[in-house]
């Protein structure tokens, strides 16, 4: 890694250190030489790849996405197929907030950092945190944007973020911890939640064996948010993607269907090329109650 890249990654972490908290004692963290450190002396080194791990204790049940899944996601996102979704997320994150005043946005379950980078591109004064449990995701988030600080942590064991400090939080195709997010959002902060509809990638369910979207997803989301958040806006983003076989393979390999689908090369090869596939998601905006 070049010295310039190392400096940029350390600078991104230093810029958000004020809102990060020590996972051992909950005290604030401050920049040190190639590390972040709390007042009690707990120190967390910045990895050579530019991320910092705030995971402590025994490993939990969640392991995050594999490097292979993230490689496929990087290729698919890089082709621009989800750009309309990323644009809608950026618009929702900035609504009701003057982006010129700065602030810090965390993408929880950030994966490659693609959506966070789009938000940071839209708002030059905003700083970002890409948080994911997988170290392979941490490596990608560290390279996603100069203002994206990459943090490896388990959101289900408590976000290592100080109370009421974030301008907004993102959850894009990722598990959600509403209790933790409501604690770290500042007054007026927004929680942007993106979930697939039953139409999302529906054309691939039968021929490929893609995982179907639970038709109860909206109800379960509403129940999880009740008492913590009020939904103030919801947009449905739906459009058709025209995909060659290579990108269909990446699409299958980058998500939960990678674990379940019998998506052999032969099955994909039997599809017309190119093949039209629907992208369909809801982008919900929530405020703390």
PyMOL commands that set and color helices and strands:
alter all, ss='L'
color gray80, all
select helices_A, chain A and resi 3-19+67-78+83-94+99-101+114-122+135-144+155-157+178-184+203-208+217-225+245-253+257-260+265-269
alter helices_A, ss='H'
color red, helices_A
select strands_A, chain A and resi 29-32+35-38+43-45+52-53+104-108+127-132+148-152+166-172+185-196+229-243+275-288
alter strands_A, ss='S'
color yellow, strands_A
deselect
rebuild
show_as cartoon
